[in-house]
Structure formats: structure tokens, C-alpha cells
Amino acid sequence: MDTFGREIAIPHEVVAGLAPFVVGVLITAMLIAAVWFGMRVRAREPGPPRPEDQPHLPATGAVHEIREMREPDEMPHNGRVLTPHELRALGNMSTRRAKNQKRPIWNRNSSGGFGSGGLGHH
């Protein structure tokens, strides 16, 4: 029997204890390299915007909400039904300011919608 290789071989217990240590050192080195690379990338990025680069109010002041009643533009009557893509091509998808700006008032006896459980109209 040849016993030459067994005398210089590393015992199994040493390999079993050394392998997790080597893997841990490699993972730690990879994490350090990732942080170092991230710091280099961040150093090349531009800094945060200055206060004068931030958005500001217009000279006229804050813009407020406008409430108004809108009505659709008239549909073209050419004798056939138009499809949605034809409506966009004609430019008739817009609305205009309604002449009557009074908001509609609900009838007190109205349920507000079909099937919502109210008493309906009397």
C-alpha cells in the first residue's frame, strides 16, 4: 500500500473548518468592493439642486382652481355613425364653457341613480 499521499494530505477536520472561513472572507471582500464601487459611482453624479433651481410660484401668485360647467362641442352630422378614432381625427373631443353656469340641483325625492334604493320620483 502506498501511504505517501496520506502523510502529506490535509486532515478532513481542517478542511471542514477552513472552508466556511474562506467563503466568509470572500463574501466580505465582495461586499467591501461593492461599497467602494458604489461610492465611486455616487461621487461622479451631480449634487442636489440648488435653492434657485427649485420650482417657485409665478409672479402673479398661486394658481387657484376654477369651477365651471362644461358642455361638449357639437357632433358633426354626416349621415353615418362615427367611430372613436374618427372623432379624435376630427378634433371634436373638446368641450367649451357652458352658457348656463348654474349647477344642477337634485330633486329631493330622487334616489340619485337607478337601483340605488331610494324612493324615486313621485
LINNORSUL-V587206 format. One record per residue. RES is the residue in three letters. SS is DSSP state (H for helix, E for strand, - for the rest). PHI is phi in whole degrees, -180 to 180 (NA if undefined). PSI is psi as a letter, one per 20 degrees, with the letter a starting at -180 (NA if undefined). Layout:
BEGIN
((RES | SS | PHI | PSI) (RES | SS | PHI | PSI))
END
This chain:
BEGIN
((MET | - | NA | q) (ASP | - | -97 | o) (THR | - | -107 | j) (PHE | H | -64 | g) (GLY | H | -69 | h) (ARG | H | -75 | h) (GLU | H | -74 | h) (ILE | H | -99 | i) (ALA | - | -72 | q) (ILE | - | -80 | p) (PRO | - | -62 | q) (HIS | H | -60 | h) (GLU | H | -65 | h) (VAL | H | -69 | g) (VAL | H | -66 | g) (ALA | H | -66 | h) (GLY | H | -87 | h) (LEU | H | -82 | h) (ALA | H | -62 | g) (PRO | H | -63 | h) (PHE | H | -66 | g) (VAL | H | -66 | g) (VAL | H | -62 | g) (GLY | H | -63 | g) (VAL | H | -66 | g) (LEU | H | -65 | g) (ILE | H | -64 | g) (THR | H | -63 | g) (ALA | H | -64 | h) (MET | H | -66 | h) (LEU | H | -67 | g) (ILE | H | -63 | g) (ALA | H | -65 | h) (ALA | H | -66 | g) (VAL | H | -65 | g) (TRP | H | -62 | g) (PHE | H | -65 | g) (GLY | H | -62 | h) (MET | H | -67 | h) (ARG | H | -67 | g) (VAL | H | -64 | g) (ARG | H | -66 | h) (ALA | H | -67 | h) (ARG | H | -83 | i) (GLU | - | -76 | q) (PRO | - | -69 | q) (GLY | - | -74 | a) (PRO | - | -68 | q) (PRO | - | -67 | q) (ARG | - | -78 | r) (PRO | H | -58 | h) (GLU | H | -73 | i) (ASP | H | -85 | i) (GLN | - | -75 | q) (PRO | - | -64 | q) (HIS | - | -140 | r) (LEU | - | -67 | q) (PRO | - | -67 | r) (ALA | - | -63 | h) (THR | - | -81 | i) (GLY | - | 103 | a) (ALA | - | -69 | q) (VAL | - | -89 | p) (HIS | - | -107 | r) (GLU | - | -72 | q) (ILE | - | -114 | p) (ARG | - | -105 | p) (GLU | - | -153 | q) (MET | - | -83 | p) (ARG | E | -116 | q) (GLU | E | -136 | q) (PRO | E | -74 | q) (ASP | - | -69 | r) (GLU | - | -67 | q) (MET | - | -80 | q) (PRO | - | -72 | p) (HIS | - | -107 | n) (ASN | - | -118 | j) (GLY | - | 88 | j) (ARG | - | -141 | r) (VAL | - | -81 | p) (LEU | - | -94 | q) (THR | - | -90 | r) (PRO | H | -58 | h) (HIS | H | -70 | h) (GLU | H | -72 | h) (LEU | H | -64 | g) (ARG | H | -65 | h) (ALA | H | -67 | h) (LEU | H | -79 | i) (GLY | - | 80 | k) (ASN | - | -97 | k) (MET | - | -93 | j) (SER | - | -89 | r) (THR | E | -124 | r) (ARG | E | -134 | r) (ARG | E | -67 | p) (ALA | - | -74 | q) (LYS | - | -69 | g) (ASN | - | -93 | o) (GLN | - | -97 | j) (LYS | - | -76 | p) (ARG | - | -77 | q) (PRO | - | -67 | q) (ILE | - | -109 | p) (TRP | - | -72 | q) (ASN | - | -71 | p) (ARG | - | -62 | h) (ASN | - | -92 | j) (SER | - | -93 | q) (SER | - | -81 | i) (GLY | - | 94 | i) (GLY | - | -171 | q) (PHE | - | -70 | p) (GLY | - | 78 | j) (SER | - | -91 | j) (GLY | - | 95 | i) (GLY | - | -79 | r) (LEU | - | -77 | h) (GLY | - | 83 | a) (HIS | - | -83 | q) (HIS | - | -115 | NA))
END
